[in-house]
Amino acid sequence: MTRTTLAAALVAFGLAQPAAALDLTAMTDAERDAFRDEVRSYLLDNPEVLMEAIQVLEARNAQAQVDNDAALVTTNAEDIYQDGYSWVGGNPEGDITLVEFIDYRCTYCRKAHDEVAALIETDGNIRFVVKEFPILGEQSVISSRFAIATLQQAGPDAYKQVHDALITFRGNLDAQNLRRLADSFDLDADAILAQMEAPEVNRVIDENRALAQRLQINGTPTFVLGEQMVRGYAPLQAMQQIVEEVRAQ
């Protein structure tokens, strides 16, 4: 048997057997050193084996993440899809629901905004739920408080207008700019600004943060669709493919 063939056989044996089956402690020092030398030589001569092993490991880890996400979504499905306080857009009677955890100051949320809108518009049969999830500092919290207060005081249509404005707003959200934003949509600025500190607004943010923690979400945007979670920005074509997969299940 050649040196390379012997090393390959040893590597294959070691990978195929349970950990206890290849007991290096049962070898003599000379046997152990010889084994290590053969394995090292084989890997140096055939580095593609390491790449293959890494690919297998990555595939297993990815599948484990998918399985874990599915279990988390199933356990928390009612709070994700039917919380009773989040804004619902798109087609309220759609055959599937897309949920987005969003932070208005998140660069990738802003990048995803137009593509999500295009997905919902072109599909026509997606129920869309927005979860206010401010995690990027005070301005994020102010943005979400203003959006939630608008929903509670002025209704879903006003929320949609404010939501679309906040996702592109670049300035500082002080009281003056918030009032100016409300006035631009003929909303009651005084009522909305007062509502921003109401317990009902606090409850929405607290509930969304608690849900995100249960779902192991620590970044935005995060999308939930069916039993899948998309952690981070995904281009329109990728989102369309996921929609097709969910519908096919």
N, C-alpha and C positions, 0 to 999 in steps of 0.2 A: 504494500500500500504506500503511495507517495505521501510526502509530508503534507501537501495541500489537501489531498483526499482524507488523510487521517484527521487533520484539523477540522475539515468540514464535517466529518462524521462526529467528532467530539462536540462541536458547536451545535449540530442538529440534535444530538443526544441530550445535551444540556438544556436546550430550549424546549424539547418535547417532553421531558420528564418532570415530575413534581420536584420541588426543591430538595426534598429529602432523598431522592433517588440518586442524585449526584453528590456524594458526600466527600468533599475535599479533605475533611478531617481524617477520613479513613485511609488516605494515601500517605505514602512516605513523603518526606520532604523532597526527595528527588523526583518522585512521580508527580507531585503537585507542581513543582517548578517546570517540569516537562510539559504538563498539560497547559499551564499558563503560557508558556512560550509558543506552543502549537496554536492556541487560540489567537494570541496576539499576531502571530505571523499570518494566519489565515485572514484575519480582519484587515491587516495592512495590505495583503495581496488582493482582497475582495471588499473594498470599502462600501460597495453598493449594498452589501448585506446590512450595514448599519442604517443606510437610508431606507431600505425596505422595512427594517424593524421600527424605525421612527414613524414611517407612514402607517404601519399597522397600529402602533400605539396611539397616534393622532386620531385615526378612524375610531378606535375603541373609545377614546375619551370623548370624541364628538357624539357618538351614539349614546354614551352614558349621560352627557349633558341633555340630549334630546329626551331621553327617557325620564330624567329627573325633572325637566321642565314640564313634561306631560303630566307627571304625578302632581306637581305643584299647582298647575292650572286646574286639574280635576278637583283637587281639594278645595280650591278657592274660587271655583267657577261663579258662584252666585255674586260674590263681592266684585269680581272682575266685570261681569257682563250685566248685572242687574242691581247695581248699588242704590238706585233710586235718587241720586243727587247729581251725578255727572251729566254733562251735556251730551245729547244724542243727536247726531246728524246723519248725513247720507240718506239712505233709504231706511226709515225706521222699521219697515217690514221686510228688510233684506234677508236673504237666506243664510247669510253668515255675518258675523260681527267682528269688526276690527277695532281693537282697543289700543290707544297710544298713551303712554306715560310721557309727559312733555314738560320741558322747562323752556320758558320763552327766551332765556338768555343763552340757550345751548346752540352752538354753531350748527351742529348736525341736525337739530330739530328744525332750524330755519332752512337748511338745505333740503330736508325731507318734506317740508310743508307743501310746496307746489306739486311734488310728485305724489304725495298722498291724496291731494285734491284731485289730481288727474286720474289716479286709480279709482277713486270713488265715483267721479263723474263719468268716466268711460265705461265702467262696469255697470253702474246703475242698480245693483242689487246687493250693496254692502251697507250694513248698519255700522255707523262709526261712533265710537265713544272716546271722549277725551278725558284723561286722568291728569289733573293738575298735580305736578310733582316737582316743586321748586327745590333745587338742591345746589344751586350755584351762587348763593349769597342773597343779600338783602334785596337787591333789585329783582331777583327771581321771585322772592316771596311777595313783594309788592305787586308784581305783575299778576301772579296767580290770585292774590287776594282781590285785586280789582276785577279780574275776569269772573271769579266766583260770585263776587258781590253783584256784578252786572247780571249774571244769570238769575240770581235770587231776587233781584229787584226789578229787572226789566224783561226777563224771559229769554228763551233760546235764540230768537232772531237777533236780539241785541248782543247776546254773548258771541255769536258767530262773527258779527262785525268787529267787536272788540278783540276777539281771539286773533283774527286775521291782521288787525292793526298792531297788536302787541308783538306778534312774531317777527315783524319787520321793523319795529321801533328801535332806533339807535341811541336816543338821548337818555337823559336821566329822568326817571319816573318820580318826580316830586309832585306835591299837591297841585301845583299850577299846571303841569303838563297832564296830569290825570284829569283835571277839570276840563282842560282844553280838549282832551280826547273824548270825554263824555259829551261835551257840547257839540263836537263835530258830528255826532250821531243823534243829536237832539234827545239825549238822555238826561235824566235828573241827576246831575252831578252831586248835589248835596246828599241825596239818598244813597247813592252808590258809595261815596266816600265814607259816610257814616256806617254803612253796612260792612265795610272792609274789616273792621275789628269786632264784628259780631261773633258770638259763640258758634253760630251756624257755619260761618266761614272757617273758623278754627277747626271745627269738626271735620269738614271736607278734607282739609290739608292733613290733619292727623290721621284720618282713616286711610287716605291714599299712601301716606308714608308707612303706616303699619302694614298695609297690603303689599307694598313694594318690598318691605323687609321679609315678609313671608315668602314672596316669590323670588327672593334673592336678587332683586333688581337694585343696582347701584349706579346706573347711568341712564342717560336719555340720548336719543329717543329709545324706548323699548316698546315693541309691539307684541300684542297677544292676538292670535288668530287661530280659532279652533283649539287644539291642544298644543300649539306651537308658540314659542316665544322667539322673536327676532330681537336680539340684544345689540342695538346700534343701528346706524343708517343702512338702508338697503335701497338700491336704485329701483326705479319703477318696474323694470322688466323682472327683477327678482321678486318683487312683491306680487306681481301678476302671476308668476309661476307658483308662489306659495298659495295664493287664492285658489288656483286651479287644483292644487294638490288637496287642499282642505275640502273643496267641493266634491272631489272624487272619492273621498273616504266614506 
